[in-house]
Amino acid sequence: MCGIVGYIGDEQAAPILLDGLSKLEYRGYDSAGIAVYGDQGIKVVKATGRLKVLDELTHGGSMLPGTTGIGHTRWATHGAPSDINAHPHFNKDESIVVVHNGIIENYLKLKKRLQSKGYEFVSETDTEVLAHLLDYYYEGDPLEAITKIMHRVEGSYALGILFRDHPDELYAVRKDSPLIVGESGDGNLIASDVPAVLKYTRDVYFIENEEIVCLTKDKITFYNIDEEEISKEPTRIGWDMEAAEKGGYEHFMLKEIYEQPKAVADTLNPRIKDGKIVIDELGMTDEDIRKIKKIFIVACGSAYHTGVTGKYVFEGLARIPVEVDLASEFRYRNPILEPDTLVIIVSQSGETADSLAALREAKARGIRVLGIVNVVGSSIAREADNVMYTWAGPEISVATTKAYSTQLAAQYLLAVKFAHARGVITDEELAGYISDLKKLPDQIELVLGCKEKVQRFANRYLAAKDIFFIGRGIDYAISLEGSLKLKEISYIHSEAYAAGELKHGTISLIEEGTLVTAVLTQEELYQKMISNMVEVRTRGAFVMAVTNVGNQEVEKTADFVLYIPKTNRYFTNSLAIIPLQLFGYYVSLGKGLDVDKPRNLAKSVTVE
Ligand code: G6P
């Protein structure tokens, strides 16, 4: 998704903007641009493609002298990726310039009205409407013009705005699109996300919906939509720049794969106290937990896949019926939400538009919403009734790994806690589950040892056309994620199937040499899985198996086997996913692709 950076201070703005935008590259983008206020007024340079192009075009920013500026990386929604459609966008006389994240839903109506008043548009974007609308309302007071457009505009936005008449001010405003303000001794900044400002400051303000901020080089003033000054407290960011850098790894994805033992430990450990699972932030007593009749787990992408596992875990352990829903479906399908339902929204970014809309839908119906979120202070974290943070730290690679693993860990904790509170498991069993949970980080570390073996194997499949993943129960959920990891970064077509369903169609796609990855971590389903492996093998498939140590029998049917240590049957996903993440990574690496920034994808999907 788009990224915004703005700076006002004593330093040259352009290099700071370029550097800040580079920290937001993970959000995905197809063009970039910067506007700097210099001696000759506001100057804009934009370029399609990677930031490197913009960097070269501006000679590292030196061609745009000035100490105030705004920058943007664009992920096209309205209008193709092009120099013209790239932000920033000017009004006609170039006295107002805007960068925008989000979507203006009524832009066509506004555009027609503005055109009828003589405004001419040069781009196909919804954003340009904002520049002209600000021009229309501007009578010398930027704050007044901004609040006026807020009353006219429908949709989501985070904006950075410069006014030529106000050279010492930078304005920003947000509604349903993330925006933060960084306060540093050497000037002040705005950004869509914390990594963009971390080099300069750790003191950030999270801007709430319909709040406006005016930055000068040494002052930050916040306003509400009624133009009244409001006060806000800064948050001190605990993690540092190093956490957001590659730290010697070739890619963020590999670094993040290796951070999983720590991320899972950080998510589990603080919630295991004196042999009990204590989740203070849950805001629910055991009595409340006993009342739950149904759980909905709602999410997108990999977070949704953790929910598919969560269903098996909550149902199996706590005996609570669970529905798992894609947020984009949930929000429009008018789900039946009875009282005593708990909706769990799972999201790394906390900003995914569909997940946020699903949260609002549930809340509007009076249903309690628990967020499982990684980004502190994000929209889902703020709007959920309660939030349980996953402590994965910043995740930069578009393909999620460590956030995924912590989302699983959070759901295990909840399911075991719920099971105990509802009397489904005894104190003794609780102790057993807790002991298994505590072992997970070390076991993940152990599985990471298969790296070289996976790499050698992956190198044989760089030219594959189709790869299939099969499993049953939780192993099906693991297959879904293994398949997504592979396809999103290697561009190889891949599908995951509940193994028993193969014979209802997909098996016709198996031909000589097709790779089928079979996941078998559920002992009671080993034999069923082996039958499915035989079925595909007799049709020419090459079978890779991921199974528990001790299941040597599988070697009779599989061509290549990766073993994971034994854990509780409900927690196997955390271990079996590791070789599949590595497999996706090494296929993508072997093909020479942009592992961390796969084409067409975004880290944080803040539009529908
Ligand atoms: C994008 C990312 C995925 C992620 C999904 C949901 O598609 O590329 O990795 O799983 O969004 O994101 P969320 O931030 O809500 O977990």
Boltz pocket constraint, residues with backbone or C-beta under 6 A from the ligand:
constraints:
  - pocket:
      binder: B
      contacts: [[A, 300], [A, 301], [A, 302], [A, 303], [A, 304], [A, 346], [A, 347], [A, 348], [A, 349], [A, 350], [A, 351], [A, 352], [A, 355], [A, 398], [A, 399], [A, 400], [A, 601], [A, 602], [A, 603], [A, 604], [A, 605]]
      max_distance: 6.0
